[in-house]
Amino acid sequence: MKLNLRNAGTSGPEVVILHGLLGSSRNWQRVMRRLSSNFRVLVPDLRNHGDSPHGPHSIASMRGDILELIEENCDEPPHLLGHSMGAQAAMAVATSDETEIASLTVVDAAPERLIGNLHNVLNILSRLELKSISSRAQANKAISSNIPDPGVRLFLLQNLKRKDTGELYWRCNLPELRRYVEEESFSLPEEAVYEGPTLVIAGGRSEYRVWEREALLKAHFPAMTLEIIEEAGHWVHADAPERFLQLVREFISRHA
């Protein structure tokens, strides 16, 4: 599947960034701009997200899309960075196609099913009667009692778009993503190992508590370094951008 792609920077090592569930390349524009002074940065909308096509959703399908993107857009093996669902897709690429990437950065994820509150969030969004809602402000108010964090609501409602007729619609493939969360699971086979340089960045306030999976991560990524940003939640790059960018720049520059 050919993915919609944003890019920035004209020189330096190539970096591919993969967003998380219900996100898009738009959520990474600030990081992309900041990194573009040192690197050539590519940020796709993963399938069923943003302006990319819709289709069956799985880690395996995303892996195929990413390998196609790398082949068509990268001059050399890129440094692959993924957040949450995007990090799991990046792990699948790294452990199955090691020579296709230069390094791996995993942001607040582990090689196992991490659902957290996603099932509840997808149910809340699916229940919204968009035909009776005329603005994002109305949608924001409608979900505020169930999703109290205004930052999370802003992030989720970026998926609302308006048709030429004025009617709101979800640009993400909400039914398929809901099925994915309910039915799909992710794990790596015991023999799946990426021996290349790996950085794992965890949010100290994240509900996923990635540091508790350090042994599991080490089993698949033996060269791994774990960094915990204590003040950050799951959206590490938004909660602690300066520390996040520092870690990413230093890691990629060290292995370029």
Secondary structure as UniProt FT lines:
FT   STRAND          5..8
FT   STRAND          14..18
FT   TURN            21..22
FT   HELIX           25..28
FT   HELIX           29..35
FT   TURN            36..38
FT   STRAND          40..44
FT   TURN            47..48
FT   TURN            50..51
FT   HELIX           59..73
FT   STRAND          79..83
FT   HELIX           85..96
FT   HELIX           98..100
FT   STRAND          103..107
FT   TURN            116..117
FT   HELIX           118..127
FT   HELIX           130..132
FT   HELIX           136..143
FT   TURN            144..146
FT   HELIX           150..157
FT   TURN            158..159
FT   STRAND          160..162
FT   TURN            164..165
FT   STRAND          168..170
FT   HELIX           174..183
FT   TURN            190..191
FT   STRAND          198..203
FT   TURN            204..205
FT   TURN            207..208
FT   HELIX           210..213
FT   HELIX           214..220
FT   TURN            222..223
FT   STRAND          224..229
FT   TURN            230..231
FT   HELIX           236..239
FT   HELIX           241..254
//
